[in-house]
Amino acid sequence: MRYVMMICGPESNWEGPEAEVVMETVNSWWERWHAAGVILDGGAELQPVATARTVRRGADGKAVVTDGPYIEIKDVVGGFMLLEADTIDDAIACAATWPGIEALGDQVEVRPTIER
């Protein structure tokens, strides 16, 4: 089954020298789980939320584009990966080793995808 692993936290945690050091660990982490067949090709590290645009339904029913996220939040999704695992517990076993959890206080959400 496929799962999406989303890396969440305050953007400020992903900037500066400490975050750069953690990225070295993240690269090793990624290589380990990709070689094991858990991380699938796909996913991405996302640019800062200030670069985002939100498209929503306006008062007249037509699409309206606004700068940034639709709501003001402290924690944002900073990236995501596609995982392949037999069970959600197996996917969580991978997610629980994400280096940013301990080093930066990241939260990792794991969610099954809908297979159609």
N, C-alpha and C positions, 0 to 999 in steps of 0.2 A: 504494500500500500504506500501511497505517496503522502508526504507531509510537507508543510511549509514551516520553516523555522525562522521566526522574525526576531531580530535583535532590537531591543527597545531600551531607551534611557534618555537622560538629558544630553542634548548635543554638546554641551560644554565639557562633558566627560570624555569626548572623543577628539579633543583638541589638545595640543601641547606635547611636551616631551614624554610624559608618562604614557599617553595613548600611543605614541610612536613605538615605544618599547613593547607595548602589548601587541602591536601589529606583527612584530616578529614572531611572537608566540602564536598568534592567530594563523599565520601562514603555515607553521608546522602543524597546528591543529587541523587545518583544512586538508593538508596533504595526507595526514593520517586517515581521516574519515573518508576522503575521496578515494584513496587507494583501497579502502575496505568496502567500497561500493555503497556506502550510506549516503554520501552527498552526491547528488546527480548534477550533471551539467545544467547550468541555469542559476538564477539568483543574481544578486547584485548588491554592492555597497552603494548607498544612496547619497546624493549630494545634500547639503544642509537644507533644512525646511524653508529657509528664506528663498530658495530657488523654486519652490513648489507653486503650482497654480491649482486651484480647486474649481471644478465645474459642477454646478448644481442647478436645480430648477429655480428660476426666478418667480416673482409674483405673477408675471404674465404667462407662466408655464414654459417659457423658453429658457434655454441654457444661459447661465450667467457665469462669467469667469472672474474669480477674485485672486489676488496675490496671497501666497502662503496657504497654510492649512485652514480648513473651514472653521475649526475651533481652536482656541488658545489652550495649549496643553504643555506641561513641563516635559513629559516623556514622549518621544517620537520614535518611529520606526527608522532605524539607521541602515538596515540592510535585511536581506532575506536569502534563504537557501532552500533548495528543494531536496528533500530527504526521501530515501526508499528504505522502508523497514517493515518487518513482519507485523509488528504491533506498535501501538503508541508508546508503550513502555520501552521498546527498543529505540524509538526515535528520541524519547526523553533521555535515554542513557547517553546518546550522542550530545544532545543539547546541554545536559548537565555538566559537560566538560568544557563548555565555551569559556575561553580564557577571560573574557571581559566580565564575567559574573563576579569573580573574586577581585580582579584587579581594578575594575572601573565601576562596579555596582550595576552592570547591565542586567536587564531582565530578558528572558528568552521565552517567547510564546511558541508552542508547537501546536499546529492545527492540521487535522486531516484534510486532504483535498477531496473534492467531489469528482468521482470518476464517472464519465459519461461515455 
